[in-house]
Amino acid sequence: MKYYLIAGEASGDLHGSNLVKELRRRDPGAVLRGWGGDLMEGAGVTLVKHYRYLAFMGFIEVLRNLRTILNNLKFCKEDIAAFKPDVLVLIDYPGFNLRVAEWAKAQGIKVVYYISPQVWAWKESRVKKIRQVVDKMLVILPFEEHWYRDRWEYQVEFVGHPLMQVVQEFLAGFRPEAEYLKPVIALLPGSRRQEVAIKLPVMLAAAKSFPGYQFVVARATALDDAFYEELLRDHPGVLSVKNDTYALLAQSTAALVTSGTATLETALFGVPQVVCYKGSSISYQIAKRLVKIKYISLVNLIMDKPVVTELIQGECTPPNVVRELEALLHNEARRAQVKNDYYELKQLLQQGGNASAKAAEAVLEVVKR
């Protein structure tokens, strides 16, 4: 069978690659084409466009790149039409993917959406379109299944969170190639150029207050080395790694993390963290008026309480980061509470089982209808 997949970010590439592996186990003759990254390509997808050319963060950045986005959308539709897939699998990336879904449904193409848009946070009206154009919605956060059912009478399927399996498999086979000389603090400033440029300097400024620790930056694979070298130029004691974030987290005592998937990954590795979020002032003010959630980190959202400290916009300053990091490093009660909450988080996410395998089964069910 022929599968067309679209992922527009690094996390979507990761989850898409694992979904592809499970699809190929069940359908050895699968022909796969799509948009994503190196991981999806390595899993067997003929890559049409890399996500590095798709990731635009914030309202202003999207407006500035609107022509590029519209051209990508036109090209994508043409490519899908030429490929004639048995099913279209959309992975997160809602601004783009919901437009593709609407077009695909009109063409009679079956649509599976893996990893729901965060409609419970903002743009809840999108559910109306989802119900019309998506044949099967697969969700990865336990509260999403109840939210869709109770608020919209829409049946979706909770498959578990794919990161559970990813992290467990990594830890099972991890053996550090080299030991750091000091306890490690991981810096995870994001994967998009705009967000790294804003948040990493704040993290680096805070690092100066902890000479007894080794700070290590996790570089995004889609960003060039020269970009990081400029940011790290005045911080010779700070190291960096590329394509090695999990190995870094496995050896870390604490972490400074931007919001998003990285907060959940850090929690699954059991690493106490401070969440640091800072965007352009205009984009933040717009988002503040539109987004209706209590927390910005997945850890806190899933647990529905402040498990990890969130330093947002004006609060994301070096002194505040230093204060919160000090508490995580030296307050044993605080560290113990975080560890306990992380354990409860894992129990919640494990309820769905092997997410990639269940998602693959759901995709095949839709194809065979």
C-alpha positions in Angstrom: 0.0 0.0 0.0 1.0 3.6 -0.5 1.4 6.0 2.4 2.0 9.7 2.3 3.1 11.3 5.6 3.7 14.9 6.6 5.7 16.0 9.6 6.8 19.6 9.9 9.1 19.6 13.0 11.8 17.6 14.7 9.5 15.9 17.1 7.1 14.9 14.3 10.1 13.5 12.4 11.0 11.3 15.4 7.5 10.0 15.9 6.9 9.6 12.2 10.0 7.5 11.9 8.8 5.1 14.6 5.4 4.9 13.0 7.0 4.1 9.7 9.0 1.2 11.2 5.8 -0.2 12.6 3.9 0.2 9.3 6.7 -1.6 7.4 6.6 -4.5 9.9 2.9 -5.0 9.1 3.1 -4.1 5.5 6.6 -5.1 4.1 5.6 -3.9 0.6 4.7 -0.4 1.8 5.6 2.5 -0.4 6.2 5.6 1.7 6.6 9.2 0.6 6.4 12.5 2.5 7.7 15.5 4.3 9.8 15.2 7.4 13.5 14.8 8.3 16.5 12.6 8.4 14.8 10.0 10.8 11.8 9.5 8.5 14.1 9.2 5.5 16.3 6.7 7.3 13.2 4.6 8.2 12.3 4.3 4.5 10.3 7.4 3.5 11.1 9.0 0.2 11.6 12.6 1.4 10.0 15.3 -0.6 10.9 18.3 1.7 12.9 18.6 4.9 11.2 20.1 7.9 14.1 22.6 8.3 12.4 24.6 5.5 9.0 24.5 7.1 9.5 25.6 10.8 8.3 29.2 11.3 7.7 30.1 15.0 5.3 32.8 16.1 2.6 34.9 14.5 5.0 37.6 13.0 7.4 35.0 11.6 4.5 33.2 9.9 3.3 36.4 8.3 6.8 37.2 7.0 7.0 33.8 5.4 3.4 33.5 4.2 4.3 33.3 0.5 6.7 30.5 1.2 4.1 28.6 3.2 1.5 29.0 0.5 3.9 27.8 -2.2 4.7 24.8 0.0 1.0 24.1 0.4 0.4 24.2 -3.4 3.4 22.0 -4.1 2.3 19.5 -1.4 -1.1 19.1 -2.9 0.3 18.5 -6.3 2.7 15.9 -5.0 0.1 14.0 -3.1 -2.2 14.0 -6.2 0.6 12.6 -8.4 1.5 9.9 -5.8 -2.1 8.8 -5.3 -1.7 7.4 -1.7 -4.0 4.9 -0.1 -3.9 7.0 3.0 -2.6 10.4 4.1 -1.0 10.4 7.6 -0.6 13.8 9.1 1.7 14.2 12.2 1.0 17.3 14.4 2.0 20.6 12.5 -1.7 21.7 12.4 -1.5 25.1 10.6 -0.3 23.3 7.5 -1.7 19.8 7.9 -5.3 20.8 8.5 -5.3 22.6 5.2 -3.9 19.6 3.5 -6.5 17.4 5.2 -9.4 19.5 4.0 -8.1 19.3 0.4 -7.3 15.6 0.7 -10.8 14.7 2.0 -12.3 16.5 -1.0 -10.2 14.4 -3.3 -11.5 11.2 -1.6 -8.2 10.4 0.1 -8.4 8.7 3.5 -6.9 10.9 6.3 -5.4 9.8 9.6 -4.1 12.5 12.0 -1.5 11.3 14.4 -0.8 13.6 17.4 -3.7 16.0 17.8 -3.4 19.7 17.3 -3.6 21.4 20.7 -7.1 22.5 20.1 -7.7 22.4 23.9 -5.3 25.3 24.2 -6.4 27.5 21.5 -8.5 27.6 18.2 -11.0 25.1 19.7 -13.1 25.8 16.6 -10.7 23.7 14.6 -12.5 20.6 16.0 -15.4 21.4 13.6 -13.0 21.0 10.6 -11.3 18.0 12.2 -14.6 16.1 12.5 -15.3 16.8 8.8 -12.0 16.0 7.2 -10.2 13.5 9.5 -11.2 9.9 9.3 -9.3 8.9 12.4 -7.7 11.1 15.1 -5.0 9.5 17.2 -4.1 11.3 20.4 -1.0 10.9 22.7 -2.0 12.8 25.8 -4.4 11.0 28.2 -6.7 13.9 28.8 -7.3 14.6 25.1 -9.6 11.5 24.6 -11.9 12.7 27.4 -11.7 16.3 26.2 -12.8 15.5 22.6 -15.6 13.2 23.9 -17.0 15.4 26.6 -16.8 18.7 24.8 -17.4 17.7 21.2 -18.9 14.2 21.3 -16.1 13.2 18.9 -14.5 9.7 19.3 -10.7 9.8 19.1 -8.2 7.1 20.1 -5.6 7.4 22.8 -2.6 5.4 21.7 -0.1 6.3 24.5 2.8 8.7 24.2 5.4 7.6 21.7 8.2 9.1 23.8 7.8 6.5 26.4 9.0 3.7 24.1 11.7 5.9 22.6 13.3 6.8 26.0 13.0 3.3 27.4 14.7 1.8 24.4 17.5 4.4 24.5 18.2 3.9 28.2 18.2 0.1 27.9 21.1 0.3 25.5 22.9 3.4 26.7 26.6 3.2 27.6 28.3 6.6 27.9 31.3 6.9 25.6 33.0 9.4 27.9 32.4 10.7 31.4 32.1 14.5 32.1 34.5 15.8 34.7 31.8 17.8 36.5 28.0 17.2 37.2 26.2 18.2 34.0 23.5 20.8 33.5 21.8 20.3 30.1 20.7 23.3 28.1 17.9 22.6 25.6 17.0 25.9 24.0 14.8 24.6 21.2 15.1 23.6 17.5 14.1 26.8 15.7 16.6 29.6 15.0 14.4 32.3 16.3 13.7 30.6 19.7 17.3 29.6 20.2 18.6 33.1 19.5 16.3 34.5 22.3 16.5 31.8 24.9 20.0 30.4 24.8 21.7 33.7 25.8 19.6 33.8 29.0 20.6 30.2 29.8 24.2 31.0 29.2 24.2 34.1 31.4 22.8 32.0 34.2 25.5 29.3 33.7 28.2 31.7 35.0 26.8 31.3 38.5 27.6 27.6 38.7 31.3 27.1 38.2 31.1 23.6 39.8 28.9 22.3 37.0 29.5 21.5 33.3 26.9 23.2 31.1 26.3 21.5 27.8 24.1 22.8 25.0 22.0 20.4 22.9 22.3 21.7 19.3 19.4 21.3 16.9 20.3 19.2 13.9 18.6 21.6 11.5 20.7 24.6 12.6 24.2 25.3 11.3 27.3 25.2 13.5 28.3 28.8 12.8 25.0 30.0 14.4 25.9 28.3 17.7 29.5 29.2 17.6 28.5 32.9 17.5 26.2 32.4 20.5 28.8 30.4 22.5 31.8 32.7 21.6 31.9 34.4 25.0 31.3 31.2 26.9 34.4 29.0 26.4 33.6 26.7 29.3 30.3 25.7 27.9 30.3 22.5 25.7 27.8 21.5 23.1 26.6 18.3 21.4 24.7 17.5 18.2 22.6 14.5 17.5 23.2 13.4 21.1 20.5 15.0 23.2 19.4 11.8 24.8 22.9 10.8 25.9 23.3 14.3 27.4 20.0 14.0 29.4 21.0 10.5 30.5 24.1 12.0 32.2 22.5 15.3 33.5 21.8 16.4 37.1 19.4 19.1 36.0 18.3 21.0 32.9 17.2 24.3 31.5 14.6 23.5 28.8 12.4 25.5 26.4 8.8 24.6 26.3 7.5 21.9 24.1 8.3 18.2 23.6 11.7 18.7 25.3 10.1 19.2 28.7 8.5 15.8 28.5 11.6 14.1 27.2 13.6 15.6 30.1 11.0 14.4 32.6 11.0 10.9 31.2 14.8 10.8 31.7 14.1 11.8 35.4 16.0 15.1 35.1 14.8 18.0 37.3 14.2 21.0 35.0 13.4 24.7 34.8 11.3 25.6 31.8 12.4 28.8 30.1 10.2 30.4 27.5 10.8 33.7 25.8 9.6 34.9 22.4 9.3 38.1 20.4 7.2 40.6 22.4 4.6 41.0 19.7 4.1 37.2 19.2 3.9 36.7 23.0 1.3 39.4 23.5 -0.8 37.9 20.7 -0.4 34.4 22.1 -1.3 35.5 25.6 -4.6 36.7 24.4 -5.5 33.6 22.4 -4.1 30.7 24.4 -6.2 29.4 27.2 -4.1 27.0 29.2 -2.7 27.2 32.8 0.7 25.9 31.8 3.0 25.9 28.8 5.0 22.7 29.6 3.7 19.3 28.7 4.7 18.0 32.1 2.5 20.4 33.9 -0.3 20.2 31.4 -0.5 16.4 31.7 -0.3 16.4 35.5 -2.5 19.5 35.8 -0.3 21.0 38.4 3.1 22.9 38.6 5.5 20.0 38.7 8.2 22.0 37.0 8.8 25.8 37.4 7.9 27.8 34.3 9.7 31.1 33.7 7.8 32.9 31.0 8.7 36.0 29.0 9.5 38.7 31.5 10.2 36.2 34.2 12.8 34.4 32.0 15.8 36.3 33.3 19.3 35.1 34.4 18.7 35.9 38.1 15.4 34.0 38.1 16.9 31.0 36.3 19.8 31.0 38.8 17.3 31.0 41.7 15.3 28.1 40.4 18.2 26.1 39.3 19.8 26.5 42.8 16.6 25.1 44.3 16.7 22.0 42.1 20.4 21.4 42.8 20.5 21.9 46.5 17.0 21.5 47.9 16.6 17.7 48.5 12.9 18.0 49.3 12.3 19.8 46.0 14.2 17.2 44.0 12.4 14.4 45.7 9.0 15.9 44.9 9.9 16.3 41.3 11.0 12.7 41.1 7.8 11.5 42.6 5.7 13.6 40.2 7.8 12.3 37.3 6.9 8.7 38.4 3.2 9.5 38.4 3.6 11.1 34.9 5.1 7.9 33.5 2.2 5.8 34.9 -0.3 8.0 33.1 1.5 7.9 29.8 2.0 4.1 29.9 -1.8 3.4 29.9 -2.0 3.5 26.1 0.7 0.9 25.5 3.2 1.0 22.6 2.1 4.2 20.8 3.8 3.6 17.5 2.5 0.1 17.2 -1.1 1.1 18.1 -0.9 4.0 15.7 0.2 1.8 12.9 -2.6 -0.6 13.6 -5.1 2.3 13.5 -3.7 3.5 10.1 -4.1 0.0 8.6 -7.7 -0.2 9.9 -8.6 3.0 8.1 -6.9 1.8 4.9 -8.8 -1.4 4.9 -12.3 0.1 5.4 
